[in-house]
Amino acid sequence: MVSSNDVSRLFLQAVLSRGMLSEKLAMTLWAKCIDAVKGADESLDIPHNGSKASWEAFSAKINDSLDPLDLHFGGQQDETTGRRMWAIVNKKGDDIAQMATDYSAQEIAYFKAIVEQIMLARHEAYSISSFAALREVNNLKSNMSKTQAEVVLGSFVAKGWLLKSSRARYSLSTRTLLELSKYLKETYSGELIECTLCMEILTRGIACFTPNCKTRMHRHCFKNYRRNPKTTGCPSCKIEWPQDYNVEGPLLPVGEDAVKDGQDEGGRRPRRKSTVEGSDEEDAEDDDEEEEEPSQPASTKKKGRTANATQDDDDDDDEEEEEEEEEQYAPKRRGRG
């Protein structure tokens, strides 16, 4: 017998078949599900006005039905487009359970190792190079060859777990930020940063240039923030900001634009013992590797932005200086490194 609950059932089937979908598509599917159920029984009274409030009420009803299964229907803004994306995620944070049906234990361990290096990246770059990603195969002490690792990396990108940029750098996708939000928050609470405005996880955006200022924003949040003519500066330290984050000025990049090609190849931050099995001596060797790197001086304000004066920059040749303009504005982060 047809009932109003069939709307939720149809909707869940549609969401599960797609994995992740935009809020606009999700609301369209919701309306289509209502039409389908009403078509089977015109006497049913199923309220729907397409408002934000009704959508939130429907989402809450969906989550009431998913809660006993430790699942959750949640949304996350895409850091690049600003569109809100929705998916059904696992609420258990003790493991990356969502990947278990697609990948072996060895491949999941490899993914975890890549996520760790992304989260531990210097300069708030939240990305790693292809070279660094392949290097994790050796650190895992697995029997996976680098050729196999390249195939697995391609699969991570194809299935939406990682993003690969034109610079061949890997970063976390919207799917990963949404589906593994609890895992990331519990495992990398010290490294994870949130947008000052929307309070969601931030791995690409802009940062205030004032030393020790904690303001970080997604680019779409920055645009919305500056639409108000009264908001001319940082919401935390109140220093004046440029109108556009793309112009040369004090606003600093968060994400892969915060690091030059090759800048993160000289070493890495100490890895966590919980991710890769190894002895205390091996962890100590990683620490020694870090101490041998050229140290960076404290950030100073220069021409309206923080200057990055690393030894590596002094050794850059002319070819590296001709790279993309935004790559030259990769300052040292406050309190990181």
Phi, psi and omega per residue, in radians:
M1 nan 2.358 -3.104
V2 -1.320 2.404 3.092
S3 -2.475 2.983 -3.135
S4 -1.138 -0.404 3.107
N5 -1.160 -0.326 3.125
D6 -1.153 -0.390 3.083
V7 -1.083 -0.799 3.133
S8 -1.118 -0.706 -3.124
R9 -1.131 -0.801 3.113
L10 -1.090 -0.717 -3.102
F11 -1.125 -0.785 -3.139
L12 -1.083 -0.682 3.093
Q13 -1.090 -0.714 -3.141
A14 -1.160 -0.698 -3.136
V15 -1.198 -0.777 -3.125
L16 -1.098 -0.575 3.140
S17 -1.279 -0.323 -3.098
R18 -1.846 -0.373 -3.138
G19 1.434 -1.298 3.120
M20 -2.300 2.455 -3.107
L21 -2.582 2.731 3.136
S22 -1.262 2.803 3.131
E23 -1.105 -0.645 3.126
K24 -1.074 -0.776 3.124
L25 -1.189 -0.681 3.127
A26 -1.055 -0.757 3.133
M27 -1.213 -0.572 3.076
T28 -1.157 -0.754 3.102
L29 -1.098 -0.677 3.097
W30 -1.033 -0.815 3.124
A31 -1.106 -0.703 3.125
K32 -1.130 -0.662 3.114
C33 -1.131 -0.683 3.091
I34 -1.112 -0.769 3.133
D35 -1.078 -0.689 -3.124
A36 -1.151 -0.736 -3.138
V37 -1.210 -0.729 3.096
K38 -1.135 -0.553 3.102
G39 -1.132 -0.539 3.103
A40 -1.398 -0.475 3.121
D41 -2.627 1.718 -3.070
E42 -1.197 -0.244 -3.115
S43 -1.372 -0.246 -3.107
L44 -1.231 2.378 3.111
D45 -1.832 1.751 -3.117
I46 -2.039 1.811 -3.086
P47 -1.162 2.403 3.098
H48 -2.849 2.011 3.128
N49 -2.090 0.079 3.090
G50 1.270 0.164 -3.109
S51 -1.410 2.859 3.110
K52 -1.106 -0.667 -3.119
A53 -1.133 -0.735 3.139
S54 -1.189 -0.605 3.097
W55 -1.142 -0.726 3.119
E56 -1.146 -0.650 3.102
A57 -1.151 -0.712 3.116
F58 -1.161 -0.707 3.118
S59 -1.087 -0.689 3.112
A60 -1.124 -0.670 3.112
K61 -1.150 -0.710 3.090
I62 -1.039 -0.777 -3.096
N63 -1.219 -0.497 3.049
D64 -1.087 -0.650 -3.140
S65 -1.370 -0.446 -3.122
L66 -1.540 -0.366 -3.042
D67 -0.961 -0.760 3.124
P68 -1.076 -0.347 -3.131
L69 -1.661 0.109 -3.079
D70 1.035 0.603 3.085
L71 -2.020 2.800 -3.116
H72 -2.582 2.371 3.055
F73 -1.666 1.864 -3.028
G74 -2.293 2.889 -3.112
G75 -2.092 2.699 3.127
Q76 -2.629 2.336 3.113
Q77 -1.295 2.334 3.023
D78 -1.182 2.201 -3.029
E79 -1.205 -0.364 -3.122
T80 -1.580 -0.853 -3.049
T81 -1.626 -0.409 -3.078
G82 1.469 -0.087 3.111
R83 -1.264 2.496 3.106
R84 -1.490 2.217 -3.122
M85 -1.924 2.566 -3.094
W86 -2.194 2.609 3.094
A87 -2.835 2.830 3.025
I88 -1.600 2.132 -3.051
V89 -2.116 2.757 3.091
N90 -1.477 2.273 -3.102
K91 -1.445 -0.178 3.127
K92 -1.300 2.225 -3.105
G93 -1.819 0.079 -3.062
D94 -1.381 -0.233 -3.132
D95 -2.790 2.888 3.100
I96 -1.539 1.268 -3.014
A97 -1.164 -0.483 -3.088
Q98 -1.094 -0.452 -3.059
M99 -1.593 -0.160 -2.977
A100 -1.099 -0.487 -3.109
T101 -1.404 -0.317 -3.076
D102 -1.831 -0.426 -3.004
Y103 -2.308 2.695 3.088
S104 -1.327 2.947 3.129
A105 -1.064 -0.651 3.132
Q106 -1.148 -0.707 3.129
E107 -1.217 -0.628 3.092
I108 -1.174 -0.685 3.079
A109 -1.084 -0.662 3.104
Y110 -1.134 -0.749 3.115
F111 -1.083 -0.772 3.123
K112 -1.038 -0.712 -3.138
A113 -1.125 -0.679 3.105
I114 -1.169 -0.762 3.106
V115 -1.031 -0.716 3.139
E116 -1.077 -0.790 -3.127
Q117 -1.173 -0.555 3.055
I118 -1.153 -0.767 -3.122
M119 -1.229 -0.483 -3.122
L120 -1.647 0.081 -3.092
A121 -1.038 2.453 3.122
R122 -1.242 2.888 3.039
H123 1.089 0.328 -3.067
E124 0.969 0.679 -3.141
A125 -1.364 -0.494 3.126
Y126 0.783 0.776 3.117
S127 -2.840 2.772 3.082
I128 -2.389 2.722 3.130
S129 -1.332 2.891 3.084
S130 -1.055 -0.681 3.126
F131 -1.050 -0.799 -3.135
A132 -1.151 -0.638 3.126
A133 -1.133 -0.750 3.128
L134 -1.224 -0.530 3.126
R135 -1.094 -0.452 -3.127
E136 -1.116 -0.392 3.103
V137 -1.063 -0.766 3.117
N138 -1.159 -0.671 -3.126
N139 -1.185 -0.454 3.132
L140 -1.350 -0.295 -3.085
K141 0.987 0.707 3.122
S142 -1.756 3.026 3.096
N143 -1.611 0.255 3.106
M144 -1.348 2.217 3.105
S145 -1.402 2.889 3.125
K146 -1.178 -0.536 3.068
T147 -1.122 -0.767 3.094
Q148 -1.136 -0.660 3.137
A149 -1.109 -0.664 3.103
E150 -1.079 -0.689 3.106
V151 -1.146 -0.751 3.141
V152 -1.146 -0.715 3.090
L153 -1.048 -0.743 3.097
G154 -1.068 -0.624 3.111
S155 -1.208 -0.703 3.095
F156 -1.019 -0.687 3.138
V157 -1.269 -0.804 -3.092
A158 -1.082 -0.616 -3.114
K159 -1.602 0.107 2.988
G160 1.474 0.252 3.116
W161 -1.483 -0.522 3.109
L162 -2.279 2.751 2.999
L163 -1.925 2.491 3.059
K164 -2.130 2.136 -3.052
S165 -1.528 3.082 3.094
S166 -1.164 -0.315 3.078
R167 -1.562 0.145 -3.135
A168 1.068 0.660 3.061
R169 -1.917 2.436 -3.118
Y170 -1.715 2.420 3.092
S171 -2.487 3.003 -3.103
L172 -1.373 2.409 -3.140
S173 -1.527 2.968 3.070
T174 -1.079 -0.657 3.121
R175 -1.047 -0.794 -3.137
T176 -1.145 -0.759 3.134
L177 -1.081 -0.593 -3.137
L178 -1.408 -0.917 -3.027
E179 -1.309 -0.481 -3.118
L180 -1.949 0.420 -3.097
S181 -0.997 -0.820 -3.104
K182 -1.133 -0.748 3.119
Y183 -1.049 -0.797 -3.124
L184 -1.128 -0.755 -3.103
K185 -1.166 -0.648 -3.123
E186 -1.365 -0.601 -3.057
T187 -1.527 -0.590 -3.049
Y188 -2.198 0.801 -3.110
S189 -1.070 -0.545 -3.125
G190 -1.376 -0.441 -3.101
E191 -1.702 -0.419 -3.053
L192 -1.287 2.407 3.056
I193 -2.127 2.734 -3.125
E194 -2.132 2.658 3.090
C195 -1.158 2.327 -3.121
T196 -1.072 -0.505 -3.074
L197 -1.619 -0.992 -3.053
C198 -1.569 -0.214 3.087
M199 1.148 0.295 3.058
E200 -1.648 2.844 -3.131
I201 -0.963 2.428 -3.134
L202 -2.183 2.147 3.044
T203 -2.179 -0.062 3.027
R204 -2.667 2.316 -3.108
G205 2.919 -2.465 -3.123
I206 -2.307 2.798 3.134
A207 -2.354 2.614 3.059
C208 -1.193 2.530 -3.084
F209 -1.464 -0.220 -3.107
T210 -1.143 2.229 3.115
P211 -0.936 2.339 3.101
N212 1.257 0.004 3.053
C213 -1.309 2.349 -3.042
K214 -1.664 0.089 -3.088
T215 -1.184 2.185 3.055
R216 -2.386 2.433 -3.126
M217 -2.455 2.537 2.882
H218 -1.151 2.691 -3.141
R219 -1.128 -0.667 3.126
H220 -1.216 -0.549 3.073
C221 -1.208 -0.645 3.090
F222 -1.085 -0.754 3.125
K223 -1.058 -0.781 3.117
N224 -1.125 -0.665 -3.133
Y225 -1.116 -0.705 -3.089
R226 -1.445 -0.085 3.063
R227 -1.157 -0.458 3.084
N228 -1.438 2.025 -3.088
P229 -1.067 -0.297 -3.129
K230 -1.425 -0.293 -3.117
T231 -1.635 1.514 -3.066
T232 -1.788 -0.075 -3.080
G233 -2.567 -3.026 -3.104
C234 -1.117 2.308 3.136
P235 -1.206 -0.275 -3.123
S236 -1.716 -1.036 -3.067
C237 -1.671 -0.118 3.050
K238 1.217 0.155 3.119
I239 -1.236 2.588 -3.095
E240 -1.172 2.427 3.120
W241 -2.013 2.734 3.012
P242 -1.229 2.795 -3.116
Q243 -1.210 -0.564 -3.072
D244 -2.161 2.254 -3.113
Y245 -1.246 -0.216 -3.124
N246 -1.421 -0.319 -3.098
V247 -1.367 2.762 3.100
E248 -1.145 2.167 -3.094
G249 -3.137 -2.867 -2.985
P250 -1.361 -0.336 -3.100
L251 -1.145 2.339 -3.022
L252 -1.857 2.553 -3.137
P253 -1.404 2.511 2.943
V254 -2.000 2.299 -3.052
G255 2.008 -2.876 -3.008
E256 -1.139 -0.378 3.088
D257 -1.183 -0.220 -3.115
A258 -1.489 0.019 -3.118
V259 -2.407 2.451 3.086
K260 -1.459 2.759 3.063
D261 -1.051 2.264 3.134
G262 1.517 -0.188 -3.076
Q263 -1.212 -0.439 -3.115
D264 -1.835 0.276 -3.104
E265 -1.639 -0.208 -3.076
G266 -1.361 -0.132 -3.127
G267 2.898 -3.126 -3.129
R268 -2.497 2.825 3.068
R269 -1.207 2.665 -3.103
P270 -0.963 2.315 3.133
R271 -1.409 2.844 -3.116
R272 -1.572 2.424 -3.109
K273 -1.126 -0.451 -3.104
S274 -1.223 -0.347 -3.086
T275 -1.601 -0.786 -3.105
V276 -2.150 2.233 3.140
E277 -1.196 2.369 3.117
G278 -3.097 2.876 -3.113
S279 -1.446 2.949 3.088
D280 -1.100 -0.571 3.138
E281 -1.127 -0.692 -3.141
E282 -1.151 -0.666 3.091
D283 -1.154 -0.638 3.126
A284 -1.162 -0.629 3.099
E285 -1.093 -0.670 3.091
D286 -1.086 -0.691 -3.135
D287 -1.150 -0.699 3.112
D288 -1.104 -0.627 3.135
E289 -1.069 -0.645 -3.130
E290 -1.238 -0.659 -3.077
E291 -1.188 -0.399 -3.132
E292 -1.400 -0.214 -3.135
E293 -1.217 2.614 3.063
P294 -1.054 2.326 -3.135
S295 -1.387 2.689 3.140
Q296 -1.829 2.358 3.100
P297 -1.238 2.888 3.134
A298 -1.105 2.570 -3.132
S299 -1.150 2.441 3.083
T300 -2.268 2.636 -3.136
K301 -1.390 2.237 -3.090
K302 -2.540 2.098 3.113
K303 0.906 0.761 3.039
G304 1.414 0.114 3.090
R305 -2.596 2.876 3.140
T306 -1.360 2.305 -3.125
A307 -1.529 2.505 3.109
N308 -1.964 1.842 -3.035
A309 -1.981 1.246 3.122
T310 -1.584 2.756 3.104
Q311 -1.117 -0.593 3.137
D312 -1.086 -0.653 -3.131
D313 -1.124 -0.608 -3.135
D314 -1.145 -0.482 -3.094
D315 -1.615 -0.042 -3.123
D316 -1.063 2.440 3.085
D317 -1.582 -3.136 -3.031
D318 -1.119 -0.561 -3.103
E319 -1.119 -0.724 -3.121
E320 -1.173 -0.512 3.141
E321 -1.289 -0.241 3.126
E322 -1.673 0.169 3.121
E323 -1.238 -3.077 -3.068
E324 -0.944 2.585 -3.055
E325 -1.078 -0.661 -3.060
E326 -1.207 -0.337 -3.097
E327 -1.266 -0.355 -3.133
Q328 -1.398 -0.166 3.122
Y329 -1.793 0.991 -3.113
A330 -1.950 1.322 -3.053
P331 -1.297 2.831 3.049
K332 -1.250 2.372 -3.118
R333 -1.366 2.561 3.083
R334 -1.274 2.239 3.030
G335 1.265 0.169 3.126
R336 -2.138 2.958 3.080
G337 1.994 nan nan
